[in-house]
Amino acid sequence: MNFISLNKLIKISLIILVMCYAFLTVSAQNIILESSNNFVDTIEPDVTIYKTGENSPIFGGNLEFSCGECGFADFDDAISKIGGGGNSICSYSGGVPIKIVNNDDQLCARSTISDRKYDLDFLTWVAHGKCTDIDNGSSCSTAENQFSYVRSEKFILNQLDIEVGSKTDKNLQDEPHNYKISKDAKPGDKIEIIVEIENGFSDDIEIETYMEVIIKDIDGGDDLEEDTSKEYIKSGKDERFKVELTIPDRVDDDLYDVIILIEGEDENNGEYKIEKTFRLEIDKDKHDIQITKADLKSNNCQKDTNLEIEIINYGWEDEEVMIVVANTQIGLELEETDIELETGTDDDAEYTLNLPLILENLDEGTYPITIDVYRDEDKLEDTKTVNLMIEDCGGTEKLLVNRIQNDLINESLKIQKHSDGKNMQDITSTAKEKSWFDENFNLILLILIILSAIIFLIILYLFILKK
């Protein structure tokens, strides 16, 4: 019974050891270039190590080689072909691949597209039917007398997700350079980039890592940038990094480069870098005019205030716009017409209107002012209401004085607009309030007639007395 338990314990221990080894070597791959794979090792999209035949030199497709482990290779000696004469590396100028194998030199391969680095350890080299290794033919036997090597990463991009609005493109880490993100963005959308980086070292080496995201030329010709704080990733561990950006409200319809840059440095000053570029398309609505500001500066008892209105055309079509501002209680009924709005990031895509208002003698209360924006005269695009708040400041006079004053402002604005060649006019002339004199004209006339009659009788009486 004890023997069986011990046997099970040994099996479990072996399984754990195998799993630990697999975990530590998950980023390492034994590669054999042979006819069955056309002598090609595809490392990432459009990035390869290849030979043109069994006796061919080694070539890098969008890949360059340097001497030393990736943490220390400086690529001052970078070449894209090993062997075949004409190129030197690790101070070797002839018989280069055989010397690399015999001296167990380590190489680093760097993608010219993503900047990702891969450690290379040549196990065998084959030339003219002869296989060379340093373990008495064991590696040649395993590779069946073909060129073989171990390829591994120390700075590993395990996951890359991009969220646009509410939709996420997952696992984009292996997508090619300039891959187009499937979801188009709209002005104001949030873009979230999440990556997972693994430290592939089996030794106790930490890598200080951070991520930076750049959307090129999207902010009125300027870049939109954001980065993360630096984090230390322990050997065999991984860390997630997240960056969030917001697409500007004012943006042109176009394709924009999204550059994701992940950099790290270990405690031995070894440097690591991964760069991925994606394409993001901005898709705006045809018509999208919005009131972006409706500010009413009101200080309760202040005699006057100013209503500032700002509108922006976020759509992709140029527009002709009208602004209508109304509150019948204070006699405010105005329209601003023939506003030409262009699109995109130009200043002409924005329009600001300032309206002065007289507030004295208003009764205490709330006066809602409605702002409507129309395109093509009758198509409502946006509406907002701002509340004018008035407190009781001791005055008990009626709204009439304020309404007459605002009528005067309306008329002066009309005259000013007319002199500028524009149109701002009352849209409901029948709704204008009559003056106090107009409303009481008949009563005043009657009083004048009675007074005239009394004066006539007094004069007549005095004339009779004199006789």
C-alpha positions as CSV (number, residue, x, y, z in Angstrom):
1,M,0.0,0.0,0.0
2,N,2.9,2.3,0.9
3,F,4.7,1.3,-2.3
4,I,1.6,2.1,-4.4
5,S,1.3,5.5,-2.7
6,L,5.0,6.2,-3.3
7,N,4.7,5.2,-6.9
8,K,1.7,7.6,-7.4
9,L,3.7,10.3,-5.7
10,I,6.6,9.8,-8.1
11,K,4.3,10.0,-11.1
12,I,2.7,13.2,-9.9
13,S,6.1,14.7,-9.2
14,L,7.2,13.8,-12.8
15,I,4.1,15.3,-14.2
16,I,4.6,18.5,-12.3
17,L,8.3,18.6,-13.4
18,V,7.2,18.2,-17.1
19,M,4.6,21.0,-16.7
20,C,7.2,23.3,-15.1
21,Y,9.6,22.6,-17.9
22,A,7.0,23.2,-20.5
23,F,6.1,26.5,-18.9
24,L,9.7,27.6,-18.8
25,T,10.3,26.6,-22.4
26,V,6.9,27.6,-23.9
27,S,8.5,30.4,-25.9
28,A,11.3,28.2,-27.3
29,Q,10.8,26.2,-30.5
30,N,13.1,23.7,-32.2
31,I,13.1,24.5,-35.9
32,I,14.2,22.3,-38.7
33,L,14.4,23.8,-42.2
34,E,13.7,21.1,-44.7
35,S,11.9,20.4,-47.9
36,S,8.7,19.5,-46.1
37,N,8.3,23.2,-45.0
38,N,10.0,24.5,-48.2
39,F,13.0,25.5,-46.0
40,V,10.9,28.4,-44.5
41,D,10.2,29.3,-40.8
42,T,7.5,31.9,-40.6
43,I,8.0,33.8,-37.4
44,E,5.2,36.4,-37.7
45,P,3.2,37.7,-40.7
46,D,5.6,38.6,-43.5
47,V,8.7,37.8,-41.3
48,T,10.6,34.6,-42.1
49,I,13.9,32.7,-41.8
50,Y,14.5,30.7,-44.9
51,K,16.8,28.9,-47.3
52,T,16.4,28.5,-51.0
53,G,17.6,24.9,-50.8
54,E,19.5,22.4,-48.7
55,N,22.9,24.0,-49.5
56,S,21.6,27.6,-49.5
57,P,22.8,30.4,-47.1
58,I,20.3,31.6,-44.4
59,F,18.2,34.5,-45.3
60,G,16.0,36.8,-43.3
61,G,12.7,38.0,-44.8
62,N,12.0,41.3,-43.2
63,L,14.5,40.1,-40.6
64,E,18.0,41.1,-39.7
65,F,20.6,39.2,-37.6
66,S,23.1,40.4,-35.0
67,C,25.7,38.6,-32.8
68,G,24.8,38.0,-29.1
69,E,21.7,37.4,-27.1
70,C,18.8,39.8,-27.8
71,G,19.2,41.6,-24.5
72,F,22.7,42.8,-25.6
73,A,22.8,42.6,-29.4
74,D,23.3,46.1,-30.7
75,F,22.7,45.4,-34.4
76,D,25.7,47.5,-35.4
77,D,26.7,44.4,-37.4
78,A,23.2,43.6,-38.6
79,I,23.0,41.5,-41.8
80,S,20.1,39.8,-43.5
81,K,22.1,36.8,-44.9
82,I,24.3,34.3,-43.1
83,G,26.7,32.2,-45.1
84,G,27.4,32.2,-48.8
85,G,30.3,34.7,-48.5
86,G,30.2,38.5,-48.5
87,N,28.8,38.9,-45.0
88,S,30.5,38.7,-41.7
89,I,29.0,38.4,-38.2
90,C,30.5,37.6,-34.7
91,S,33.8,38.6,-36.3
92,Y,33.6,35.7,-38.7
93,S,34.0,36.3,-42.4
94,G,34.2,32.8,-43.9
95,G,32.6,29.5,-43.0
96,V,30.2,31.6,-40.8
97,P,27.4,29.1,-40.1
98,I,29.8,26.3,-39.2
99,K,31.8,28.6,-36.9
100,I,28.6,29.8,-35.2
101,V,27.7,26.1,-34.5
102,N,31.1,25.0,-33.4
103,N,31.6,27.9,-31.0
104,D,28.0,27.8,-29.7
105,D,27.5,31.5,-30.5
106,Q,24.1,33.1,-29.8
107,L,22.4,35.3,-32.4
108,C,19.5,37.7,-32.2
109,A,17.0,38.1,-35.1
110,R,15.0,41.3,-35.2
111,S,11.9,41.9,-37.2
112,T,12.2,45.0,-39.4
113,I,8.3,45.3,-39.2
114,S,7.5,44.9,-35.5
115,D,11.0,45.3,-33.9
116,R,10.3,42.0,-32.1
117,K,13.5,40.1,-31.2
118,Y,14.1,36.4,-31.3
119,D,17.1,34.6,-29.8
120,L,18.6,32.0,-32.1
121,D,20.8,29.0,-31.1
122,F,22.1,27.1,-34.1
123,L,22.2,23.4,-33.4
124,T,23.3,22.0,-36.7
125,W,24.5,23.2,-40.1
126,V,24.4,21.3,-43.4
127,A,26.6,22.0,-46.4
128,H,27.2,19.7,-49.4
129,G,25.7,16.7,-47.6
130,K,27.7,17.1,-44.4
131,C,26.0,17.9,-41.1
132,T,27.9,19.7,-38.3
133,D,26.9,19.8,-34.6
134,I,28.8,19.9,-31.2
135,D,27.2,16.9,-29.5
136,N,28.8,14.1,-31.5
137,G,26.1,13.8,-34.1
138,S,23.1,13.7,-31.7
139,S,21.6,17.0,-33.0
140,C,22.3,16.0,-36.6
141,S,20.5,12.7,-36.0
142,T,17.5,14.5,-34.5
143,A,17.3,17.0,-37.3
144,E,17.8,14.2,-39.9
145,N,20.9,16.0,-41.2
146,Q,19.1,19.3,-41.9
147,F,19.8,22.8,-40.7
148,S,18.2,23.3,-37.2
149,Y,18.1,25.8,-34.5
150,V,16.2,26.9,-31.3
151,R,14.2,30.1,-31.6
152,S,13.0,31.7,-28.4
153,E,11.7,35.1,-27.1
154,K,12.4,36.8,-23.9
155,F,9.9,39.6,-24.4
156,I,6.7,38.0,-25.5
157,L,3.5,39.6,-26.8
158,N,0.9,37.0,-25.7
159,Q,-2.3,39.0,-26.4
160,L,-3.4,42.2,-28.0
161,D,-7.0,43.4,-28.0
162,I,-8.4,46.6,-29.4
163,E,-11.8,47.9,-28.4
164,V,-13.6,50.6,-30.5
165,G,-16.8,51.9,-29.0
166,S,-18.4,48.7,-27.7
167,K,-16.9,46.2,-30.1
168,T,-13.6,44.4,-29.4
169,D,-11.1,42.9,-31.9
170,K,-9.4,40.1,-29.9
171,N,-6.0,38.4,-30.3
172,L,-4.5,40.7,-32.9
173,Q,-0.9,40.0,-31.8
174,D,-0.2,37.9,-34.9
175,E,-1.9,40.1,-37.4
176,P,0.3,41.7,-40.1
177,H,1.6,45.2,-40.3
178,N,-1.1,47.8,-41.2
179,Y,-4.0,45.4,-40.4
180,K,-7.3,47.3,-40.5
181,I,-9.3,47.2,-37.3
182,S,-12.7,45.7,-38.1
183,K,-14.8,48.3,-36.3
184,D,-14.9,51.9,-37.7
185,A,-14.8,54.7,-35.1
186,K,-17.0,57.8,-34.8
187,P,-16.1,61.2,-33.4
188,G,-16.0,60.9,-29.6
189,D,-15.6,57.1,-29.5
190,K,-13.3,55.6,-26.9
191,I,-10.4,53.4,-28.1
192,E,-9.0,50.9,-25.6
193,I,-5.8,48.9,-26.2
194,I,-5.0,46.0,-23.9
195,V,-1.8,43.9,-24.2
196,E,-0.3,41.1,-22.2
197,I,3.5,40.9,-22.1
198,E,5.5,37.9,-20.8
199,N,9.0,37.8,-19.4
200,G,10.4,34.7,-21.1
201,F,13.5,34.4,-19.0
202,S,13.9,31.3,-16.9
203,D,16.7,33.0,-14.8
204,D,15.7,35.6,-12.1
205,I,15.7,38.6,-14.4
206,E,13.1,41.4,-14.2
207,I,12.1,43.5,-17.2
208,E,10.8,47.1,-16.6
209,T,8.1,47.6,-19.2
210,Y,5.6,50.2,-20.4
211,M,3.3,50.7,-23.4
212,E,2.7,53.8,-25.5
213,V,-0.1,54.2,-28.1
214,I,-0.1,56.9,-30.8
215,I,-2.8,57.7,-33.3
216,K,-1.1,59.7,-36.0
217,D,-2.4,63.1,-37.3
218,I,-5.9,62.6,-36.0
219,D,-6.2,65.7,-33.8
220,G,-6.2,68.5,-36.2
221,G,-3.0,67.3,-37.8
222,D,-1.4,66.5,-34.4
223,D,-0.9,63.0,-32.9
224,L,-3.1,61.7,-30.1
225,E,-0.8,60.0,-27.6
226,E,-1.2,58.1,-24.3
227,D,1.1,55.8,-22.3
228,T,1.1,53.6,-19.2
229,S,3.2,53.7,-16.1
230,K,6.3,51.4,-16.0
231,E,5.8,47.9,-14.4
232,Y,8.4,45.3,-13.5
233,I,7.7,41.8,-14.9
234,K,9.4,39.0,-13.1
235,S,10.9,36.0,-15.0
236,G,8.2,33.5,-16.1
237,K,5.4,36.0,-15.3
238,D,3.2,38.2,-17.5
239,E,1.6,41.7,-17.0
240,R,-1.3,43.4,-18.6
241,F,-1.1,47.0,-19.9
242,K,-4.1,49.2,-20.9
243,V,-4.3,52.5,-22.7
244,E,-7.5,54.4,-23.4
245,L,-7.9,57.3,-25.9
246,T,-10.9,59.3,-27.1
247,I,-11.3,60.2,-30.7
248,P,-11.6,64.0,-31.1
249,D,-15.1,65.4,-31.8
250,R,-13.6,67.4,-34.7
251,V,-12.0,64.9,-37.1
252,D,-11.8,64.2,-40.8
253,D,-13.1,61.0,-42.5
254,D,-9.9,59.1,-43.1
255,L,-7.7,56.1,-42.3
256,Y,-5.3,56.7,-39.4
257,D,-2.3,54.8,-38.2
258,V,-2.5,53.4,-34.7
259,I,1.0,52.6,-33.4
260,I,1.4,50.4,-30.4
261,L,4.9,50.6,-28.9
262,I,5.9,48.3,-26.0
263,E,9.4,48.7,-24.6
264,G,11.3,47.0,-21.8
265,E,14.7,47.0,-20.2
266,D,16.2,44.3,-17.9
267,E,18.5,44.8,-14.9
268,N,21.5,44.0,-17.2
269,N,20.5,47.0,-19.4
270,G,19.2,44.6,-22.1
271,E,16.6,46.4,-24.2
272,Y,13.5,45.0,-25.8
273,K,10.9,46.5,-28.1
274,I,7.7,45.4,-29.9
275,E,6.0,47.7,-32.3
276,K,2.6,47.0,-34.0
277,T,0.8,49.3,-36.5
278,F,-2.9,49.0,-37.2
279,R,-5.2,51.1,-39.4
280,L,-8.3,52.8,-37.9
281,E,-11.0,54.2,-40.1
282,I,-13.2,57.2,-39.0
283,D,-16.8,56.9,-40.3
284,K,-18.9,60.0,-39.7
285,D,-22.6,60.4,-40.2
286,K,-23.7,62.5,-43.3
287,H,-25.7,65.0,-41.1
288,D,-24.6,65.6,-37.6
289,I,-25.0,69.2,-36.3
290,Q,-24.8,69.6,-32.6
291,I,-25.3,72.4,-30.1
292,T,-22.0,72.2,-28.2
293,K,-22.5,75.2,-25.9
294,A,-25.6,77.0,-24.6
295,D,-24.3,79.2,-21.7
296,L,-26.5,81.7,-20.0
297,K,-24.7,84.0,-17.6
298,S,-27.3,85.0,-15.1
299,N,-26.7,86.5,-11.7
300,N,-30.2,86.5,-10.3
301,C,-30.8,90.3,-10.0
302,Q,-28.4,91.4,-12.6
303,K,-29.9,93.9,-15.1
304,D,-28.6,92.0,-18.2
305,T,-27.0,88.8,-19.3
306,N,-25.6,87.1,-22.4
307,L,-26.7,83.9,-24.1
308,E,-23.8,82.3,-25.9
309,I,-24.6,79.5,-28.4
310,E,-22.0,77.4,-30.2
311,I,-22.8,74.8,-32.9
312,I,-20.5,72.4,-34.7
313,N,-21.0,70.3,-37.8
314,Y,-19.7,66.9,-37.0
315,G,-21.1,65.3,-40.2
316,W,-19.2,64.9,-43.5
317,E,-21.5,67.1,-45.6
318,D,-21.3,70.9,-45.7
319,E,-24.5,72.4,-44.3
320,E,-26.7,75.6,-44.4
321,V,-28.1,76.1,-40.9
322,M,-30.6,78.2,-39.0
323,I,-30.7,78.9,-35.2
324,V,-34.0,79.7,-33.5
325,V,-34.1,81.1,-30.0
326,A,-37.4,81.7,-28.2
327,N,-39.2,82.5,-24.9
328,T,-42.5,84.4,-25.3
329,Q,-42.6,85.4,-21.6
330,I,-39.7,87.8,-22.1
331,G,-40.5,88.6,-25.7
332,L,-37.5,86.7,-27.1
333,E,-38.3,85.2,-30.6
334,L,-35.3,85.3,-32.9
335,E,-33.8,83.4,-35.8
336,E,-30.3,83.5,-37.2
337,T,-30.3,82.2,-40.8
338,D,-28.0,81.5,-43.7
339,I,-25.3,80.0,-41.5
340,E,-22.8,78.1,-43.7
341,L,-21.0,75.3,-41.9
342,E,-18.2,73.3,-43.5
343,T,-17.0,69.9,-42.1
344,G,-14.0,68.4,-40.5
345,T,-11.4,70.2,-38.4
346,D,-11.7,73.6,-40.1
347,D,-12.8,76.7,-38.1
348,D,-15.6,77.1,-40.6
349,A,-17.2,73.9,-39.2
350,E,-18.1,75.9,-36.1
351,Y,-20.3,78.9,-35.4
352,T,-20.9,81.0,-32.3
353,L,-23.8,83.3,-31.6
354,N,-24.0,85.8,-28.7
355,L,-27.3,87.4,-27.7
356,P,-27.6,90.1,-25.0
357,L,-30.7,90.0,-22.8
358,I,-32.2,92.6,-20.4
359,L,-33.2,91.0,-17.0
360,E,-34.4,93.9,-14.8
361,N,-38.0,94.0,-13.6
362,L,-38.5,90.2,-14.1
363,D,-40.8,88.5,-11.6
364,E,-39.2,85.8,-9.5
365,G,-39.2,82.4,-11.4
366,T,-37.7,80.2,-14.0
367,Y,-37.8,81.2,-17.7
368,P,-36.9,78.4,-20.1
369,I,-35.2,79.6,-23.3
370,T,-35.4,77.1,-26.2
371,I,-32.6,76.8,-28.8
372,D,-33.3,74.9,-32.0
373,V,-30.9,74.2,-34.8
374,Y,-32.3,73.4,-38.3
375,R,-30.6,72.4,-41.6
376,D,-32.2,73.0,-44.9
377,E,-34.7,75.4,-43.2
378,D,-37.0,72.7,-41.7
379,K,-35.0,69.7,-40.6
380,L,-34.4,69.8,-36.9
381,E,-30.9,68.6,-36.0
382,D,-30.5,69.5,-32.3
383,T,-32.4,71.3,-29.5
384,K,-31.5,72.5,-26.1
385,T,-33.2,74.4,-23.3
386,V,-31.5,76.7,-20.8
387,N,-33.2,78.0,-17.8
388,L,-33.0,81.7,-16.8
389,M,-33.4,81.7,-13.0
390,I,-34.6,84.9,-11.3
391,E,-34.9,85.5,-7.6
392,D,-37.1,88.0,-5.8
393,C,-34.9,91.0,-5.4
394,G,-37.6,93.3,-3.9
395,G,-39.1,94.5,-7.2
396,T,-42.8,93.9,-7.9
397,E,-43.1,95.5,-11.4
398,K,-44.6,93.4,-14.1
399,L,-42.9,91.7,-17.0
400,L,-44.1,94.4,-19.4
401,V,-41.0,96.6,-19.0
402,N,-38.7,93.7,-19.6
403,R,-40.6,92.6,-22.7
404,I,-40.5,96.1,-24.2
405,Q,-36.8,96.2,-23.5
406,N,-36.2,92.9,-25.2
407,D,-38.3,93.9,-28.1
408,L,-36.0,96.9,-28.5
409,I,-33.0,94.6,-28.4
410,N,-34.6,92.3,-31.0
411,E,-35.2,95.3,-33.3
412,S,-31.6,96.6,-32.8
413,L,-30.3,93.2,-33.6
414,K,-32.4,93.1,-36.8
415,I,-31.1,96.5,-37.8
416,Q,-27.5,95.5,-37.1
417,K,-27.9,92.2,-39.0
418,H,-29.5,94.0,-41.9
419,S,-26.6,96.4,-42.1
420,D,-24.2,93.4,-42.1
421,G,-26.1,91.9,-45.0
422,K,-27.5,89.0,-42.8
423,N,-30.9,88.1,-41.6
424,M,-32.0,88.1,-38.0
425,Q,-35.7,88.8,-37.6
426,D,-38.9,88.2,-35.5
427,I,-40.4,84.9,-36.6
428,T,-43.7,85.5,-34.9
429,S,-44.6,89.2,-35.3
430,T,-48.2,88.5,-34.3
431,A,-47.0,87.3,-31.0
432,K,-45.5,90.7,-30.0
433,E,-47.0,92.3,-26.9
434,K,-48.9,95.6,-27.4
435,S,-47.6,98.6,-25.4
436,W,-49.6,100.0,-22.4
437,F,-50.6,103.1,-24.4
438,D,-52.0,100.8,-27.2
439,E,-54.0,98.7,-24.8
440,N,-55.6,101.8,-23.0
441,F,-56.0,104.2,-25.9
442,N,-59.9,104.3,-25.8
443,L,-59.9,105.0,-22.1
444,I,-57.4,107.8,-22.5
445,L,-59.5,109.3,-25.3
446,L,-62.6,109.2,-23.2
447,I,-60.9,110.9,-20.3
448,L,-59.6,113.7,-22.6
449,I,-63.1,114.2,-24.0
450,I,-64.6,114.5,-20.5
451,L,-61.9,116.9,-19.4
452,S,-62.4,119.0,-22.5
453,A,-66.1,119.2,-21.8
454,I,-65.6,120.2,-18.1
455,I,-63.2,123.0,-19.2
456,F,-65.7,124.2,-21.8
457,L,-68.5,124.4,-19.2
458,I,-66.3,126.3,-16.7
459,I,-65.3,128.9,-19.3
460,L,-69.0,129.3,-20.3
461,Y,-70.0,129.8,-16.7
462,L,-67.4,132.5,-16.1
463,F,-68.4,134.3,-19.3
464,I,-72.1,134.4,-18.1
465,L,-71.1,135.8,-14.7
466,K,-69.2,138.7,-16.3
467,K,-72.4,139.8,-18.1
